Amino acid sequence: MNETVLNPCPTPGCKGTPQFQQAGFWGWVQCSKCGLSTPKTQMRTHADNLWNRMNFDLPAKLEPPETKAPDYLTQLRDRACEAMIHAMNVMDEYRAALPEREADNE
């Protein structure tokens, strides 16, 4: 049986080894260092493929994970806040484009 070659852990700065885990009929791939794992599935090939599709694309303006942890975490927090504000603005634009609903009593 051909086993799929698993990609390294996609977590920034983690150099853990992905390992297939199994409990009963369920299996998943989990990083030996950070604990990142795929959802449980009944097919090993599916778990392997889910793992290999994981990819954490870091925003371009973030420094690589070799910087000091507090600075890196601050950058991640700031980017998350920017993304939430953007999502709220998009939702406001969407709501503004909806037609006004008439009151139920009228």
Steps between C-alpha positions, in 0.01 A plus 500: 500500500642838399502748788467869425802714582382757754605864472673661800282672758359825353500682837748791481817418691398141579731230381295207629446175313151410378385159620192295423291428812219249529224428752257226400371568151613864507836633388664840471840658445651695789821699545732349762609844626214754487203259494342639183278229352259426220136416565435132572414287200446134424751488213872548552549635149238766570675604825836512318354714221336736752837545671683566176243765401553697823683823436529803721566786261647778709418857397785660311560777753571258788857432594616137490443295818868532596422845647431533870174325592323803656570713191380224270186442706430872502521503121263202479254673736512822296438313173207311658348830615544651154327197346207527744457872430506430126237226541279739700530766229407248230196395706395863542523552123294186444232614746487845340439342159200297626157650433322641804251255650153629568371471853291187560207708630458701184 
